[in-house]
Amino acid sequence: MTFRPEHELHKRRFSRNVGLGLTLAAFVALVFALTVVKVKRGDPMQGFDHGYQPEAVPREAQE
């Protein structure tokens, strides 16, 4: 059984796929690193839920 040689189009498509895969992996790594840094800082992570949050008001304004 003989295999046909790989066409030039498939080689170009493979190199584009590898480039896209590396770009996607870099983006995932960046989001993961930012998440780890934010969690390790220990800042309060509260979303804006259209309600009053007393802990979000600076202490100077509360007094």
C-alpha positions as CSV (number, residue, x, y, z in Angstrom):
1,M,0.0,0.0,0.0
2,T,1.5,3.3,-1.0
3,F,0.6,6.7,0.4
4,R,0.2,9.7,-1.7
5,P,2.5,12.6,-1.0
6,E,1.0,15.3,1.2
7,H,-0.3,18.2,-0.8
8,E,1.2,21.6,-0.3
9,L,-2.2,23.0,0.7
10,H,-2.3,20.7,3.7
11,K,1.2,21.8,4.9
12,R,0.1,25.4,4.8
13,R,-3.1,24.7,6.6
14,F,-1.2,22.7,9.3
15,S,1.2,25.5,9.9
16,R,-1.8,28.0,10.3
17,N,-3.5,25.6,12.7
18,V,-0.3,25.3,14.8
19,G,0.0,29.1,14.9
20,L,-3.7,29.5,15.9
21,G,-3.3,26.8,18.6
22,L,-0.3,28.5,20.1
23,T,-2.1,31.8,20.1
24,L,-5.1,30.3,21.8
25,A,-2.8,28.6,24.4
26,A,-1.1,31.9,25.1
27,F,-4.4,33.6,25.6
28,V,-5.6,30.9,28.0
29,A,-2.3,31.1,29.9
30,L,-2.7,34.9,30.2
31,V,-6.2,34.7,31.6
32,F,-5.1,32.0,34.0
33,A,-2.1,34.1,35.2
34,L,-4.3,37.2,35.7
35,T,-6.8,35.1,37.7
36,V,-4.1,33.6,39.9
37,V,-2.7,37.1,40.6
38,K,-6.1,38.5,41.4
39,V,-6.9,35.7,43.8
40,K,-3.5,35.8,45.5
41,R,-3.8,39.6,46.2
42,G,-6.8,38.9,48.3
43,D,-8.8,41.9,47.2
44,P,-12.6,41.7,47.7
45,M,-14.0,40.4,44.5
46,Q,-17.6,41.5,44.3
47,G,-19.5,42.1,41.2
48,F,-21.8,45.0,40.6
49,D,-25.3,43.8,41.4
50,H,-27.2,47.1,41.4
51,G,-27.5,47.0,45.2
52,Y,-26.0,48.9,48.1
53,Q,-23.0,47.2,49.6
54,P,-21.8,48.8,52.8
55,E,-18.4,47.1,52.6
56,A,-17.7,48.8,49.3
57,V,-17.9,52.3,50.8
58,P,-14.6,53.7,52.0
59,R,-14.2,53.9,55.8
60,E,-13.8,57.7,55.7
61,A,-17.2,58.1,54.1
62,Q,-18.9,55.9,56.7
63,E,-17.9,58.0,59.7
